[in-house]
Amino acid sequence: MSRILDRIHSPEDLKTLKVTELRKLAGELREIIIQTVARNGGHLAPNLGVIELTLALHYVFESPHDRIVWDVGHQCYAHKLITGRKDRFHTLRQYGGIAGFPKRSESPHDIVETGHSSTSISYGLGMATALRLKKDPRGRVLVVIGDGSMTAGLAFEGLNNAGHQREDLIVILNDNEMSISPNVGALSSFLSRKMTGRLARRLKKDIERLAERLPRGDQFLHLLRKSEGLLKSALTPGMLFEALGFDYVGPVDGHDLEGLIHLFQNIREMKGPLLVHILTKKGKGYLPAETDPETFHGVGPFDPQTGKILKEPGPPTYTEVFSRTMLRLARMEPRLVAITAAMPLGTGLKPFAREFPDRFFDVGICEQHAVTFAAGLALEGLLPVCAIYSTFLQRALDQIIHDVALPNVHVIFAIDRGGIVGEDGPTHQGQFDLSYLRLVPNMTIMAPKDENELQHMLYSALSFPGPVAIRYPRGRGVGVPLEDEFREIPRGQAEILREGRDLIILALGHLVPAALKAADILEKEGISCGVVNARFVKPLDEELICDLAARTGRVLTVEENTLLGGFGSAVAELLLDRGLRVQLKRVGLPDRFIEHGSPSILRERLGLVPEALARAARELFEISS
């Protein structure tokens, strides 16, 4: 039996389908998404929850003339399948394949490249304003934003400005968490469809025009609008959005295709800012994802028949070691508290939250607030550990500088996913944290060479002064034993792992093992290569580095951070300031955004594997010859 999807090459093809065919297409899309994510990994639950919404949007509106902006973009799989990428969908998140987030170079239907939350309303308002200024009558601007993204301050900044400017902007709030009873939801859906119909809108305008001609008509109009507002407020959660200047529609069943189509047809010509509240279920149509949407939000390969996550045996991940260490430290130190920004599972803090619920704080998708909140805790003598992914922490740079570093308060930043993250691509690679933290006064920056050193760095950070950042990678550790007793690492002290006469490799973080293997390769070629585990980016172990550089005359720095302003730059500045004339080569990430693909493939392509490090070391001898 042929699939309906085989007939869909662009959104225009949807418009030839009946609603019954659209429902069948929704089932086909679910099956393809489940099977593909089961093989490649990806964001499953968010995508299964918006399939009907995606079809209804593309059925009614005219993408790309109508701009559809997906907040975060982790729910765009159905959108990609019906916008000409179904034949390449099997390459989802693979190196050289299609991205797991919107990507402008892939399709004109991908309006912006997103990956961080809560940007859509500001993007959309800018576009709506530009269309008005250009006098472009062709397009509407629609943004689809989840209830989680609505917790961020940027979303409310956008809402506030949009309500003030009164641009033609449609915000679709995809709510998959708010609990609203079926009866209220059904009544509200009915009211919303009726209130937004052409007849209702025309009747409302006619009444307003008539009232303006009547004596004391302004009072009548005020009473009429107040009554309408009271009705909406009593039956729906729309009061906040109305106060911000939006017309509010909803809540509406986000899986009722026919109802969504009628609603979007009604609101298509409405003017001004409009918020449409859609109720959906994360993981819709796949029981394991419906039952456990948090696990299936972003998931690795799994068995699609059972939903069992496929995990290869091996050492614990750095995140798991962080999780266990936090529990041990919290039992030792009652002042220790943990903070995360909507990522208790991803950062490994769920066990901490279970054991110490009064000392755990999930502030929502609010990285800026998380950092300043942590500063407030520290000012009162607590020991806050702020666990945030590298790519998300960069959103709070001003708070790190102004609220933590300037008063020099003791906040510990546990920076997960530092360096190459992999399949999520350029919006999620943790390639900038060493550079943007290095410029901050009073900051201590560490990176462990393995999972055992991570636990000792966390322990040591409790006694360091001021702000402390510990950055560690995504994925499994190297398999070293975890020592039972914590030991303190002196602040700013590097570690010589291997002596060498001809060359010194200063390696940082999880690339230290690769540097040791590179030294083995060079040793077989007659090159005596020393290896230092730098441990600290700030402060550097200046005396050790300068002594070894002067003795060997050749220095290779290795890091998984952009070369601009990172660890290698810190070493180069040190050697220059000391007046040491040595041959220096820096290995790290280039000055570009790193594409998506498996970390192993990306590291090989970027020259961060032992053989490539050995080649870079040989080049130092060519320079000096």
ZAMARGU-4260 file (C-alpha; in steps of 0.2 Angstrom, whole numbers, plus 5000, padded with zeros to 4 digits):
<rodrens>
0) 5000/5000/5000 | 5007/5017/4995 | 5010/5030/5008 | 5002/5047/5008 | 5019/5054/5012
5) 5026/5048/4995 | 5014/5061/4987 | 5020/5075/4999 | 5035/5085/4991 | 5031/5102/4998
10) 5018/5110/5010 | 5007/5114/4995 | 5004/5096/4992 | 4995/5095/5009 | 4982/5106/5003
15) 4975/5093/4991 | 4972/5081/5005 | 4956/5078/5015 | 4956/5078/5034 | 4955/5059/5034
20) 4971/5058/5024 | 4979/5071/5035 | 4976/5060/5050 | 4983/5045/5041 | 4998/5055/5036
25) 5000/5060/5054 | 5002/5041/5058 | 5015/5039/5045 | 5025/5053/5051 | 5025/5046/5069
30) 5031/5029/5063 | 5045/5037/5053 | 5050/5048/5067 | 5050/5034/5080 | 5060/5022/5069
35) 5073/5035/5064 | 5076/5042/5081 | 5077/5024/5088 | 5092/5022/5076 | 5100/5039/5076
40) 5095/5046/5093 | 5087/5063/5094 | 5072/5073/5101 | 5057/5061/5101 | 5044/5066/5114
45) 5043/5084/5108 | 5042/5079/5090 | 5028/5067/5092 | 5018/5080/5102 | 5017/5093/5088
50) 5013/5082/5072 | 4995/5088/5070 | 5000/5106/5074 | 5013/5105/5061 | 5001/5098/5048
55) 4988/5111/5052 | 5000/5125/5051 | 5006/5120/5034 | 4989/5116/5028 | 4982/5133/5031
60) 4997/5145/5030 | 5009/5147/5015 | 5026/5143/5020 | 5039/5150/5017 | 5029/5166/5013
65) 5021/5164/5030 | 5036/5163/5042 | 5035/5149/5054 | 5048/5150/5068 | 5050/5135/5079
70) 5057/5140/5096 | 5072/5129/5101 | 5069/5119/5085 | 5069/5102/5093 | 5051/5099/5087
75) 5054/5102/5069 | 5055/5083/5062 | 5038/5083/5055 | 5041/5100/5047 | 5057/5093/5039
80) 5048/5078/5032 | 5034/5088/5023 | 5046/5102/5017 | 5056/5091/5004 | 5068/5082/5016
85) 5059/5065/5018 | 5071/5056/5006 | 5086/5061/5017 | 5077/5060/5034 | 5086/5044/5037
90) 5102/5054/5039 | 5095/5064/5053 | 5109/5071/5065 | 5122/5060/5056 | 5138/5068/5049
95) 5134/5075/5032 | 5116/5072/5034 | 5101/5084/5039 | 5102/5093/5055 | 5091/5089/5070
100) 5087/5108/5072 | 5081/5120/5059 | 5095/5125/5047 | 5093/5139/5034 | 5105/5131/5022
105) 5094/5115/5021 | 5077/5123/5016 | 5069/5140/5013 | 5056/5134/5025 | 5068/5134/5040
110) 5067/5153/5044 | 5080/5154/5057 | 5093/5143/5065 | 5088/5139/5082 | 5094/5127/5096
115) 5092/5138/5112 | 5075/5142/5119 | 5064/5157/5120 | 5071/5167/5106 | 5056/5164/5094
120) 5045/5179/5099 | 5059/5191/5098 | 5064/5184/5081 | 5046/5184/5075 | 5042/5202/5081
125) 5058/5208/5072 | 5051/5199/5056 | 5034/5206/5058 | 5040/5224/5060 | 5051/5222/5045
130) 5037/5216/5034 | 5027/5231/5039 | 5041/5243/5035 | 5045/5235/5018 | 5026/5235/5015
135) 5027/5217/5011 | 5009/5210/5010 | 5013/5192/5007 | 5017/5185/5023 | 5011/5182/5041
140) 5023/5178/5055 | 5020/5163/5067 | 5030/5157/5081 | 5028/5141/5090 | 5034/5141/5108
145) 5033/5128/5121 | 5027/5131/5139 | 5044/5127/5145 | 5052/5141/5135 | 5039/5153/5141
150) 5048/5152/5158 | 5063/5162/5151 | 5064/5181/5153 | 5068/5183/5135 | 5051/5176/5130
155) 5042/5189/5141 | 5053/5203/5135 | 5047/5198/5117 | 5029/5197/5123 | 5029/5214/5132
160) 5037/5223/5117 | 5025/5214/5104 | 5010/5219/5114 | 5016/5237/5115 | 5020/5238/5096
165) 5004/5230/5090 | 5012/5221/5076 | 5003/5207/5066 | 5011/5192/5075 | 5004/5175/5080
170) 5011/5166/5095 | 5006/5148/5096 | 5009/5142/5114 | 5012/5123/5113 | 5007/5118/5131
175) 5011/5100/5135 | 5011/5102/5154 | 4997/5113/5160 | 4983/5103/5168 | 4966/5109/5162
180) 4951/5098/5163 | 4943/5091/5147 | 4927/5100/5150 | 4935/5117/5152 | 4946/5113/5137
185) 4932/5108/5126 | 4922/5123/5131 | 4936/5135/5128 | 4940/5127/5112 | 4922/5129/5106
190) 4922/5147/5112 | 4938/5151/5104 | 4933/5145/5087 | 4916/5154/5088 | 4924/5170/5095
195) 4937/5171/5080 | 4925/5167/5066 | 4922/5180/5053 | 4904/5182/5058 | 4909/5185/5076
200) 4923/5197/5072 | 4912/5207/5060 | 4898/5207/5072 | 4910/5214/5086 | 4916/5228/5075
205) 4898/5233/5070 | 4893/5234/5088 | 4908/5244/5092 | 4904/5256/5078 | 4886/5258/5083
210) 4891/5261/5101 | 4903/5275/5096 | 4887/5284/5089 | 4877/5282/5105 | 4876/5294/5120
215) 4888/5287/5133 | 4894/5274/5121 | 4911/5274/5128 | 4905/5267/5144 | 4895/5254/5135
220) 4910/5249/5125 | 4920/5248/5141 | 4907/5237/5150 | 4906/5226/5134 | 4925/5223/5133
225) 4926/5220/5152 | 4912/5207/5151 | 4921/5198/5137 | 4938/5199/5147 | 4929/5192/5162
230) 4922/5178/5152 | 4939/5173/5145 | 4948/5175/5162 | 4935/5164/5171 | 4936/5150/5158
235) 4954/5151/5152 | 4972/5156/5158 | 4972/5170/5145 | 4972/5185/5158 | 4991/5187/5158
240) 4993/5187/5139 | 4978/5199/5137 | 4987/5211/5150 | 5002/5210/5139 | 4992/5217/5124
245) 4988/5200/5115 | 4972/5194/5110 | 4970/5177/5118 | 4963/5161/5110 | 4962/5144/5118
250) 4965/5132/5126 | 4963/5121/5110 | 4966/5103/5108 | 4982/5101/5099 | 4978/5084/5092
255) 4962/5088/5084 | 4967/5091/5066 | 4950/5097/5060 | 4948/5109/5074 | 4965/5116/5072
260) 4963/5119/5054 | 4946/5128/5057 | 4954/5139/5070 | 4969/5143/5059 | 4958/5148/5045
265) 4948/5159/5057 | 4963/5168/5064 | 4973/5169/5047 | 4967/5187/5044 | 4966/5194/5061
270) 4977/5209/5065 | 4988/5213/5079 | 4997/5202/5092 | 4988/5186/5095 | 4992/5171/5106
275) 4984/5154/5102 | 4985/5142/5117 | 4987/5124/5111 | 4986/5109/5122 | 4997/5094/5117
280) 5004/5078/5124 | 5023/5075/5123 | 5026/5058/5115 | 5009/5057/5108 | 5006/5040/5099
285) 5021/5031/5107 | 5017/5024/5124 | 5035/5024/5131 | 5037/5042/5127 | 5020/5047/5133
290) 5024/5038/5150 | 5041/5045/5152 | 5043/5061/5141 | 5058/5067/5151 | 5069/5052/5146
295) 5062/5053/5128 | 5064/5071/5126 | 5082/5069/5120 | 5086/5051/5118 | 5100/5040/5111
300) 5096/5024/5101 | 5083/5013/5108 | 5072/4998/5104 | 5057/5004/5096 | 5047/4989/5100
305) 5050/4990/5119 | 5056/5008/5121 | 5072/5001/5130 | 5087/5013/5129 | 5102/5004/5121
310) 5117/5007/5131 | 5134/5000/5128 | 5143/4994/5143 | 5158/5005/5149 | 5164/5017/5161
315) 5152/5029/5169 | 5149/5046/5160 | 5156/5062/5167 | 5139/5067/5171 | 5136/5051/5181
320) 5152/5054/5191 | 5147/5072/5194 | 5130/5066/5201 | 5138/5054/5213 | 5151/5066/5219
325) 5138/5079/5222 | 5129/5067/5234 | 5145/5062/5243 | 5149/5081/5245 | 5132/5086/5251
330) 5132/5072/5264 | 5149/5080/5270 | 5144/5098/5268 | 5127/5104/5274 | 5129/5121/5266
335) 5131/5114/5248 | 5116/5117/5237 | 5113/5113/5219 | 5105/5123/5205 | 5100/5119/5187
340) 5090/5128/5173 | 5077/5115/5168 | 5090/5101/5166 | 5089/5090/5182 | 5090/5074/5172
345) 5103/5080/5159 | 5115/5087/5172 | 5114/5072/5183 | 5105/5081/5198 | 5089/5071/5199
350) 5097/5059/5213 | 5102/5075/5222 | 5085/5082/5221 | 5077/5066/5228 | 5089/5065/5243
355) 5090/5084/5247 | 5074/5091/5240 | 5076/5107/5251 | 5094/5110/5244 | 5090/5108/5226
360) 5083/5121/5214 | 5077/5120/5196 | 5074/5137/5191 | 5067/5133/5173 | 5075/5139/5157
365) 5082/5154/5165 | 5101/5153/5165 | 5103/5172/5169 | 5092/5170/5184 | 5101/5154/5190
370) 5118/5163/5190 | 5112/5178/5200 | 5101/5167/5212 | 5117/5157/5215 | 5126/5173/5219
375) 5112/5177/5232 | 5114/5160/5240 | 5133/5162/5241 | 5131/5180/5249 | 5122/5172/5263
380) 5136/5159/5266 | 5129/5144/5256 | 5140/5134/5244 | 5130/5134/5227 | 5134/5123/5213
385) 5127/5129/5197 | 5126/5115/5184 | 5123/5121/5167 | 5128/5115/5150 | 5142/5125/5142
390) 5132/5131/5127 | 5118/5137/5139 | 5129/5145/5152 | 5135/5158/5138 | 5118/5166/5139
395) 5122/5172/5157 | 5139/5179/5154 | 5134/5196/5161 | 5127/5189/5177 | 5144/5179/5179
400) 5154/5195/5177 | 5143/5208/5186 | 5134/5197/5199 | 5147/5184/5204 | 5164/5189/5199
405) 5163/5208/5203 | 5158/5204/5221 | 5169/5189/5221 | 5156/5177/5228 | 5160/5159/5229
410) 5149/5151/5216 | 5154/5134/5208 | 5150/5132/5190 | 5149/5114/5184 | 5150/5115/5165
415) 5144/5099/5157 | 5145/5096/5138 | 5161/5106/5137 | 5169/5104/5120 | 5162/5093/5106
420) 5144/5088/5109 | 5141/5079/5093 | 5124/5076/5084 | 5115/5091/5091 | 5127/5102/5080
425) 5133/5120/5081 | 5120/5127/5093 | 5125/5114/5106 | 5144/5112/5104 | 5152/5119/5120
430) 5166/5127/5110 | 5167/5144/5118 | 5167/5142/5137 | 5186/5143/5141 | 5187/5159/5131
435) 5172/5168/5138 | 5176/5163/5156 | 5195/5167/5154 | 5192/5186/5152 | 5182/5186/5169
440) 5192/5193/5184 | 5193/5182/5200 | 5188/5167/5190 | 5196/5150/5193 | 5194/5138/5178
445) 5198/5119/5179 | 5196/5104/5167 | 5199/5086/5173 | 5209/5074/5163 | 5198/5059/5168
450) 5183/5055/5179 | 5193/5052/5194 | 5201/5070/5193 | 5183/5077/5191 | 5178/5071/5208
455) 5194/5078/5216 | 5191/5095/5207 | 5173/5096/5214 | 5180/5093/5231 | 5194/5106/5229
460) 5182/5119/5222 | 5173/5120/5239 | 5188/5128/5247 | 5194/5139/5232 | 5190/5158/5234
465) 5178/5167/5223 | 5169/5160/5207 | 5175/5143/5201 | 5172/5134/5184 | 5174/5115/5181
470) 5171/5111/5163 | 5170/5092/5158 | 5164/5084/5142 | 5149/5074/5136 | 5151/5055/5136
475) 5160/5042/5146 | 5175/5043/5156 | 5191/5034/5151 | 5189/5020/5163 | 5201/5024/5178
480) 5196/5019/5195 | 5187/5031/5206 | 5197/5034/5222 | 5187/5032/5238 | 5195/5047/5247
485) 5194/5065/5240 | 5210/5074/5239 | 5213/5092/5236 | 5221/5099/5221 | 5231/5115/5224
490) 5224/5129/5215 | 5234/5133/5199 | 5245/5117/5200 | 5248/5107/5184 | 5254/5089/5183
495) 5269/5082/5174 | 5263/5065/5167 | 5278/5062/5156 | 5296/5070/5155 | 5303/5075/5138
500) 5318/5083/5131 | 5313/5088/5113 | 5295/5094/5115 | 5282/5097/5128 | 5263/5095/5125
505) 5252/5105/5137 | 5236/5096/5136 | 5219/5101/5144 | 5205/5091/5150 | 5199/5075/5142
510) 5212/5077/5128 | 5226/5072/5140 | 5225/5054/5136 | 5226/5058/5117 | 5241/5068/5121
515) 5249/5054/5130 | 5246/5042/5115 | 5253/5055/5103 | 5269/5055/5114 | 5270/5036/5112
520) 5269/5038/5093 | 5283/5051/5093 | 5294/5041/5105 | 5294/5027/5092 | 5301/5040/5080
525) 5315/5045/5092 | 5307/5061/5098 | 5307/5063/5117 | 5290/5071/5121 | 5284/5077/5138
530) 5266/5078/5143 | 5258/5090/5155 | 5240/5089/5162 | 5237/5108/5163 | 5222/5106/5174
535) 5220/5125/5176 | 5216/5137/5162 | 5216/5151/5175 | 5227/5153/5185 | 5240/5144/5174
540) 5255/5135/5182 | 5266/5149/5175 | 5283/5143/5183 | 5281/5125/5177 | 5276/5130/5160
545) 5289/5143/5157 | 5303/5131/5164 | 5298/5117/5153 | 5296/5129/5138 | 5313/5136/5141
550) 5321/5118/5142 | 5313/5110/5127 | 5311/5126/5116 | 5295/5118/5108 | 5277/5119/5115
555) 5261/5111/5108 | 5245/5116/5117 | 5230/5105/5115 | 5212/5109/5120 | 5194/5106/5114
560) 5189/5125/5114 | 5190/5138/5101 | 5208/5144/5098 | 5203/5162/5099 | 5206/5167/5117
565) 5207/5149/5124 | 5220/5139/5134 | 5233/5140/5120 | 5230/5159/5119 | 5233/5160/5138
570) 5250/5150/5136 | 5255/5161/5121 | 5252/5177/5131 | 5262/5170/5146 | 5277/5165/5135
575) 5276/5182/5126 | 5275/5192/5142 | 5290/5182/5149 | 5300/5186/5134 | 5303/5167/5130
580) 5307/5163/5112 | 5301/5146/5109 | 5292/5137/5095 | 5273/5136/5099 | 5259/5128/5090
585) 5241/5128/5096 | 5228/5114/5092 | 5210/5117/5096 | 5194/5121/5087 | 5194/5132/5072
590) 5186/5149/5071 | 5169/5143/5064 | 5154/5134/5070 | 5156/5115/5071 | 5143/5105/5061
595) 5134/5090/5068 | 5140/5072/5068 | 5147/5059/5080 | 5160/5066/5092 | 5173/5053/5086
600) 5170/5058/5068 | 5171/5077/5072 | 5187/5075/5083 | 5195/5065/5069 | 5191/5079/5056
605) 5196/5093/5068 | 5213/5085/5071 | 5210/5081/5090 | 5215/5062/5089 | 5233/5055/5094
610) 5239/5054/5076 | 5234/5072/5071 | 5242/5078/5087 | 5258/5069/5083 | 5258/5077/5066
615) 5256/5094/5074 | 5271/5091/5085 | 5282/5086/5070 | 5278/5103/5062 | 5286/5111/5077
620) 5303/5103/5071 | 5300/5109/5053 | 5297/5127/5059 | 5313/5127/5069 | 5324/5118/5056
</rodrens>
